[in-house]
Amino acid sequence: MLLRTIVRVSSGTRLLPFLAGFIVIALGDNLSGWVTPHYWLSATGTATLALSFVGPACAGAGAWEGSRLRRARISDQNAVRSPLVIAFPLLLPVFVMGVVGMATALVVSATAADIGFGMPIGFGMPNPGILAVEAVLLAANTLVGFVLGRVWAPIIAVPVTLIASFVANAYPASWSILWIRHLVGGGLDGCCSVDQSLDAWALVSAGAFGTAVCLSAAVLIQYRKTASAIVAAAALLAGGFAGGAASAHGMGADPVTSRPVGDLVCDHGRPRICLWPEMNQEADMVRTESRKAVARLRHAGVPVPATLTMADRPGSDETKLAIGPGISAAGVPTGVAAGLLPPEPACTDNGEPYPAADAYGPVGAWLSLTAGASPRTLTNRVAPPELALAQHVLKQSRQTQLAWYERNNRAMQTCNVRPQLDINGSHG
């Protein structure tokens, strides 16, 4: 059969417009709602959300193509070509349908992220590792669907394959056993904020398991239901499962790590400010507004380290600049202030009482107002009583404000000291 004829009659060709429309219309909000602006890694990771739907579409179409061969009784004839060679042109349009579907998802997420191609090499392109894992998983769904289609009639094979594939692709992300989700790329859609990078072991896990599924299905297609083929396919599948599970062992729900600080672009001003390349559009504004905020804080007596950095884990004499791409000038003072709040002490990890938790809202609001933030920009960040308290503290003398800040800052660093939020020094 001519290739153009195969493409014309393929279930993948017929399903493609519906799949693309579903991704744009039904998944568009989810693909664009949480993506990190200007960050290709985030756009690529967010697009994997569509795998839970594109994978089952490939599996169902693959089952239909397998059922077509079953009805034609091709295996009962003395074919010159091997079963894999026969299957390849039938499944290629189905696989291409899946690739186009995932490309559509990537376009939607990249458009929402307002990504440009004018960035340095390595930052201005989709993540190739994620794209490779998507391809492997799409191939795995397609091949498994084809195998089941060769066994069952289409009225059974297609719906069963669709449902089973959806459960296998979508449900592991909701299970409490975290490593299972990484076998099917279930955690990639949570990658990444601008200060995070992808944990490569998540790609190894999904790649190993997906490749094993592909090889197992290929063995069953080539050698059908012989005992040796079933044993070999089972061994391949078990090995891939074990390898994928070992690769994902100990990984959290989101497969992310701290982004390498070597990606930061730092200047030589005072204070020194280090930004990610994705901040290039706002870099001049951020540096100007950050230095204004630091000057106000230091004038109020608040110590500020010599370096403001967007790194996930600031080093010594550095503080976190808690902003992201797309930040406005009005939001920069709050980003500077947020980095000065102490992290919760380790004792909170053990479930110990932490009375100083009540101080984070008013102290953070006072730092932001002192840095130059407008009260209007804080209305959605802190509760009205906390904002009102911070504004009341701001009306006091400089010495009173600084004493209030210092004693509550000390309290937030321990689990056994209550904050003193009342401006007169009584317990809050």
C-alpha positions in Angstrom: 0.0 0.0 0.0 1.3 3.4 -0.9 2.4 5.7 2.0 0.0 8.4 0.9 -2.9 5.9 1.0 -1.9 4.8 4.5 -1.8 8.4 5.7 -5.2 9.1 4.1 -7.0 6.2 5.7 -5.1 6.2 9.0 -7.1 6.7 12.2 -4.3 9.0 13.3 -4.9 11.3 10.4 -8.6 11.5 11.1 -8.2 12.0 14.9 -5.6 14.7 14.6 -7.9 17.7 14.1 -10.1 16.6 17.0 -7.0 16.1 19.3 -5.5 19.5 18.4 -8.8 21.2 19.0 -9.2 19.4 22.4 -5.8 20.5 23.5 -6.4 24.2 22.5 -9.9 24.4 23.8 -10.1 22.1 26.8 -6.5 22.2 28.0 -5.6 25.8 27.0 -6.2 27.3 30.4 -4.3 24.6 32.3 -1.4 24.8 29.8 -1.1 28.6 30.2 -2.2 29.2 33.8 0.9 28.2 35.7 3.8 28.5 33.2 6.8 30.7 34.2 7.1 33.7 31.9 10.1 33.7 29.5 11.3 30.3 30.7 11.6 27.6 28.0 12.1 24.8 30.6 8.8 25.7 32.3 6.9 25.9 29.0 8.3 22.5 27.9 7.5 20.9 31.2 4.0 22.4 31.4 3.2 21.0 28.0 3.6 17.5 29.3 0.2 17.9 31.0 -1.2 17.0 27.6 0.5 13.5 27.7 -2.4 12.2 29.8 -4.7 12.8 26.8 -2.4 12.4 23.8 -1.0 9.1 25.1 -4.5 7.5 25.3 -5.4 8.9 21.8 -2.3 7.2 20.4 -3.1 4.0 22.2 -6.7 3.9 21.0 -5.6 4.7 17.4 -2.9 2.0 17.6 -5.5 -0.5 18.8 -7.7 0.4 15.8 -4.8 -0.2 13.4 -4.0 -3.5 15.1 -7.6 -4.6 14.8 -7.6 -3.7 11.1 -4.7 -6.1 10.5 -6.5 -8.7 12.7 -9.7 -8.5 10.5 -7.6 -8.7 7.3 -5.9 -11.9 8.7 -2.5 -10.7 7.5 -0.8 -13.0 10.0 -2.5 -16.0 8.4 -0.7 -15.3 5.1 2.9 -16.0 4.1 4.0 -12.3 4.1 7.4 -11.5 2.6 7.8 -8.6 5.2 8.2 -9.2 8.9 5.4 -8.2 11.3 7.3 -5.2 12.5 8.0 -3.9 9.0 4.2 -4.3 8.2 3.3 -2.5 11.4 5.6 0.4 11.0 3.9 2.3 8.2 0.5 1.8 9.8 1.6 3.2 13.2 3.7 6.0 11.8 0.7 8.4 11.2 -0.5 7.5 14.7 2.8 8.5 16.2 3.0 11.6 14.1 -0.5 12.5 15.4 0.8 12.3 18.9 3.9 14.4 18.1 1.7 17.1 16.5 -0.6 17.0 19.5 2.3 17.5 22.0 3.7 20.3 19.7 0.3 22.0 19.9 0.5 21.9 23.7 4.0 23.3 23.6 2.9 26.2 21.4 0.1 27.0 23.8 2.3 27.0 26.8 5.2 28.8 25.1 2.8 31.5 23.8 1.4 32.0 27.4 5.0 32.3 28.6 5.7 35.0 26.1 8.9 33.2 25.1 11.3 34.7 22.5 14.2 33.1 20.6 16.6 36.0 21.2 18.2 34.5 24.3 21.7 33.0 24.7 22.3 29.5 23.4 20.8 26.9 25.8 18.1 29.2 27.1 16.1 29.9 23.9 14.9 26.4 23.1 12.6 23.7 24.4 14.2 21.2 26.7 15.4 18.3 24.4 15.3 15.7 27.3 11.6 16.3 27.9 10.9 16.2 24.2 12.7 12.8 23.9 10.8 11.4 26.9 7.5 12.5 25.3 8.4 10.7 22.1 9.3 7.5 23.9 6.0 7.5 25.9 4.0 8.3 22.8 5.6 5.3 21.0 5.0 3.1 24.0 1.3 3.9 24.1 1.0 3.4 20.3 2.7 0.0 20.3 0.8 -1.3 23.3 -2.4 -0.3 21.7 -1.4 -2.1 18.5 -0.6 -5.3 20.4 -4.0 -5.3 22.1 -5.7 -4.5 18.8 -4.1 -7.6 17.3 -5.7 -9.7 20.2 -9.2 -8.3 20.5 -11.9 -7.1 18.2 -12.1 -3.3 17.8 -15.3 -2.9 19.7 -13.3 -4.2 22.8 -9.8 -3.2 22.0 -10.3 0.5 21.3 -12.3 1.5 24.4 -10.4 -0.8 26.8 -7.1 0.5 25.5 -8.3 4.1 25.8 -9.4 3.7 29.4 -6.4 1.7 30.4 -4.0 4.1 28.8 -5.7 7.1 30.5 -5.5 5.4 33.9 -1.8 4.5 33.4 -0.8 8.0 32.2 -3.0 10.2 34.4 -3.7 8.5 37.7 -0.1 7.9 39.0 0.3 11.7 39.5 -2.4 11.5 42.2 -1.0 8.5 44.1 0.9 8.9 47.4 3.7 6.7 46.1 5.7 9.4 44.5 8.1 7.5 42.4 5.4 5.8 40.3 4.4 9.1 38.7 7.8 9.6 37.3 7.7 6.3 35.3 5.1 7.9 33.0 6.5 11.5 33.2 3.7 12.5 35.6 5.7 15.1 37.5 7.2 16.9 34.6 4.3 19.3 34.3 5.3 20.9 37.6 8.7 22.0 36.2 9.8 24.7 36.9 10.0 28.0 38.5 12.7 30.3 37.2 15.2 29.4 40.0 14.7 25.7 39.5 16.1 23.2 37.0 14.9 19.7 36.0 16.2 16.7 37.9 17.6 14.5 35.1 16.8 11.3 37.0 13.1 11.9 36.2 13.9 11.8 32.5 16.0 8.6 33.1 13.1 7.0 34.9 10.5 7.7 32.3 12.9 7.0 29.5 13.9 3.6 30.9 10.3 2.5 31.5 9.0 3.8 28.2 11.8 2.2 26.3 11.2 -1.1 28.0 7.5 -1.0 27.1 8.4 -0.2 23.5 10.8 -3.2 23.3 8.4 -5.5 25.0 5.6 -4.6 22.6 8.0 -4.9 19.6 8.9 -8.4 20.7 5.2 -9.4 20.9 4.5 -7.9 17.5 7.4 -9.6 15.8 7.1 -13.1 17.4 3.4 -13.0 18.3 2.2 -15.1 21.3 5.0 -17.7 21.4 6.1 -18.7 24.9 9.6 -17.4 24.4 8.3 -14.0 23.1 6.0 -13.7 26.2 8.9 -14.5 28.5 11.3 -12.1 26.8 8.6 -9.3 26.8 7.9 -9.8 30.5 11.6 -9.8 31.3 12.1 -6.5 29.4 9.1 -4.9 31.0 10.3 -6.0 34.5 13.8 -4.7 33.9 12.5 -1.3 32.6 10.1 -1.0 35.6 12.9 -1.8 38.0 15.3 0.6 36.3 12.7 3.4 36.2 11.7 2.8 39.8 15.4 2.9 41.0 16.0 6.1 39.1 13.0 7.8 40.7 13.7 6.5 44.2 13.6 9.3 46.8 12.5 11.9 44.3 9.7 14.3 45.4 6.5 15.0 43.6 8.1 17.6 41.4 11.4 16.5 39.9 13.3 19.7 40.3 16.6 20.8 41.7 18.2 24.2 42.3 19.2 25.9 39.1 23.0 26.3 38.6 24.1 29.7 39.8 26.4 29.8 36.8 23.4 30.8 34.7 23.0 34.0 36.7 23.9 37.4 35.2 25.5 39.6 37.9 26.5 43.2 37.7 29.1 45.0 39.8 26.9 47.6 41.5 26.2 48.1 45.2 24.5 46.0 46.1 25.5 43.4 43.6 22.4 42.1 41.8 22.2 38.7 40.1 19.4 37.9 37.7 18.4 34.9 35.5 18.7 35.4 31.7 14.9 35.3 31.5 14.9 38.7 33.3 16.7 40.5 30.5 13.7 42.5 29.5 13.2 43.9 33.0 16.9 43.8 34.2 17.6 47.6 34.1 14.3 48.4 35.9 14.8 45.6 38.5 18.3 46.7 39.3 17.3 50.4 39.7 14.2 49.7 41.8 16.1 47.1 43.9 18.8 49.6 44.8 16.2 52.2 45.8 14.5 49.6 48.1 17.8 48.6 49.6 18.7 52.3 50.3 15.4 52.8 52.1 15.8 49.7 54.2 19.4 50.6 55.2 18.3 54.1 56.1 15.7 52.5 58.4 18.5 50.5 60.1 17.7 47.1 58.5 20.9 45.3 57.5 20.9 44.1 53.9 23.6 41.7 52.5 26.0 42.9 49.8 24.4 40.7 47.1 20.8 40.3 46.0 20.4 37.1 44.0 17.5 35.1 42.4 19.3 31.8 43.2 17.2 29.2 44.9 19.7 29.0 47.8 21.6 32.2 48.4 25.1 31.9 49.7 26.9 33.8 52.5 26.4 37.5 52.5 23.6 37.1 49.9 19.8 37.5 50.2 17.1 36.1 48.0 15.5 38.5 45.5 12.1 37.0 45.4 10.8 38.1 42.1 10.1 36.5 38.7 9.9 37.3 35.0 7.2 39.8 34.2 7.6 41.7 37.6 6.5 45.3 37.6 8.4 48.2 39.3 5.7 48.3 42.0 6.4 44.6 42.9 10.2 44.9 43.3 10.3 46.4 46.9 8.2 43.4 48.1 10.6 41.0 46.4 13.5 42.6 48.1 11.7 42.6 51.5 10.6 38.9 51.2 14.3 37.8 51.0 15.0 39.4 54.4 12.4 37.3 56.2 14.1 34.4 58.1 13.2 30.8 57.0 11.2 28.8 59.5 13.5 27.0 62.0 14.2 23.3 61.6 12.2 22.5 64.7 8.9 23.2 62.8 9.7 20.1 60.7 9.1 18.0 63.8 5.6 19.4 64.4 6.7 21.5 67.3 4.6 24.6 68.1 5.8 27.7 66.3 4.2 30.8 67.9 6.3 33.2 65.9 4.4 32.2 62.7 2.0 35.0 63.5 4.8 37.5 62.9 5.5 36.8 59.3 2.6 38.7 57.9 3.0 42.0 59.8 6.9 41.9 59.7 6.9 41.1 56.0 4.4 43.9 55.4 6.5 46.4 57.4 9.6 45.5 55.5 7.8 45.9 52.2 6.4 49.3 53.2 9.7 50.4 54.4 11.3 49.3 51.1 8.9 51.6 49.2 6.0 49.2 48.4 2.5 50.8 48.1 -0.1 49.4 50.6 -2.3 48.6 47.6 0.3 46.1 46.4 0.1 44.2 49.7 -3.7 43.8 50.0 -3.6 40.3 48.4 -0.5 39.2 50.2 -1.3 39.9 53.9 -4.5 40.0 55.9 -6.0 43.5 56.5 -5.3 43.4 60.3 -1.6 42.6 59.6 -1.3 45.4 57.0 -3.0 47.8 59.5 -0.5 46.8 62.2 2.5 47.3 59.9 1.2 50.8 58.9 0.7 51.7 62.5 4.3 50.6 63.3 5.5 52.7 60.4 4.2 55.8 62.1 6.5 55.4 65.1 10.0 56.7 65.6 12.8 55.1 63.7 14.3 53.6 66.9 10.9 52.1 67.9 10.3 50.6 64.5 13.8 49.0 64.4 13.4 47.6 67.9 10.0 46.1 67.0 11.5 44.5 63.9 14.6 43.1 65.6 12.8 41.5 68.5 10.2 39.8 66.2 12.9 38.8 63.7 14.7 37.0 66.5 11.5 35.3 67.6 10.9 34.0 64.1 14.2 32.2 64.1 13.3 30.0 67.1 10.3 27.8 68.2 10.3 28.8 71.8 10.0 32.6 71.7 6.7 34.3 71.3 6.6 37.4 69.0 5.9 40.8 70.5 3.7 42.4 67.8 2.2 45.1 70.0 4.2 48.3 69.4 4.5 48.8 73.1 6.3 45.5 73.5 3.5 43.3 75.0 3.0 39.8 73.6 1.2 39.4 70.3 
